[in-house]
Amino acid sequence: MGQNKKYQLTKIVRKIAVWPVLFYQYGISPLFPSSCRFTPTCSEYTKQAILKHGLFKGSKLSAKRISKCHPWGGSGFDPVP
């Protein structure tokens, strides 16, 4: 497989992997009051991490971020590395 085709396939897989996050952002999240303590929100962070780092590393970064979401966790600006 050529390098360009492999790159295009990787981009497609990343975009498909983000669909559940988009479903949550547009279908489920609006039904509840906003309560996120981080900027960007955890769902936006997950979307950016997967698009930037791929499915596996992006999911790992997302899980780490979500694990900080508790009363004694942090808050504020926390961008995707």
C-alpha positions as CSV (number, residue, x, y, z in Angstrom):
1,M,0.0,0.0,0.0
2,G,1.4,3.4,-0.9
3,Q,2.3,5.9,1.8
4,N,-0.4,8.4,0.6
5,K,-3.2,5.7,0.7
6,K,-2.1,4.6,4.1
7,Y,-2.3,8.2,5.4
8,Q,-5.7,8.6,3.9
9,L,-6.9,5.4,5.5
10,T,-5.6,6.5,8.9
11,K,-7.5,9.8,8.6
12,I,-10.7,7.9,7.7
13,V,-10.3,5.6,10.7
14,R,-9.8,8.5,13.0
15,K,-12.8,10.3,11.7
16,I,-15.0,7.2,12.1
17,A,-13.7,6.7,15.7
18,V,-14.9,10.2,16.6
19,W,-18.5,9.4,15.6
20,P,-19.6,8.1,19.1
21,V,-18.2,11.3,20.6
22,L,-20.1,13.4,18.1
23,F,-23.3,11.5,18.9
24,Y,-22.7,12.2,22.6
25,Q,-22.0,15.9,22.0
26,Y,-25.0,16.6,19.8
27,G,-27.5,13.9,21.0
28,I,-26.9,13.3,24.7
29,S,-25.0,16.2,26.2
30,P,-27.6,18.9,25.4
31,L,-30.1,17.1,27.5
32,F,-28.1,17.7,30.7
33,P,-26.9,20.9,32.3
34,S,-23.2,21.9,31.7
35,S,-21.0,20.8,34.5
36,C,-17.5,20.4,33.0
37,R,-14.7,21.9,35.0
38,F,-12.1,21.7,32.2
39,T,-11.6,23.6,29.0
40,P,-12.0,22.1,26.5
41,T,-14.7,19.8,27.8
42,C,-13.9,16.1,28.2
43,S,-15.8,15.1,25.0
44,E,-14.1,17.8,23.0
45,Y,-10.7,16.8,24.4
46,T,-11.4,13.2,23.4
47,K,-12.3,14.2,19.9
48,Q,-9.2,16.3,19.5
49,A,-7.0,13.6,21.0
50,I,-8.2,10.9,18.7
51,L,-7.9,13.1,15.6
52,K,-4.4,14.3,16.6
53,H,-2.9,11.1,18.1
54,G,-5.0,8.2,16.7
55,L,-7.4,5.9,18.2
56,F,-5.2,4.1,20.8
57,K,-3.1,6.9,22.1
58,G,-6.0,9.4,21.9
59,S,-8.2,7.0,23.9
60,K,-5.5,6.6,26.5
61,L,-5.1,10.4,26.8
62,S,-8.9,10.7,27.1
63,A,-9.2,8.0,29.8
64,K,-6.5,9.8,31.8
65,R,-8.3,13.1,31.4
66,I,-11.7,11.6,32.4
67,S,-10.1,10.0,35.5
68,K,-9.3,13.5,36.7
69,C,-12.9,14.5,36.6
70,H,-13.9,14.1,40.2
71,P,-14.4,16.6,43.1
72,W,-10.8,16.4,44.2
73,G,-9.4,16.5,40.6
74,G,-8.2,19.5,38.7
75,S,-9.9,22.1,36.7
76,G,-9.1,24.9,34.2
77,F,-7.4,24.9,30.8
78,D,-6.1,21.4,29.8
79,P,-5.3,21.2,26.1
80,V,-4.4,18.0,24.2
81,P,-0.6,17.6,24.2
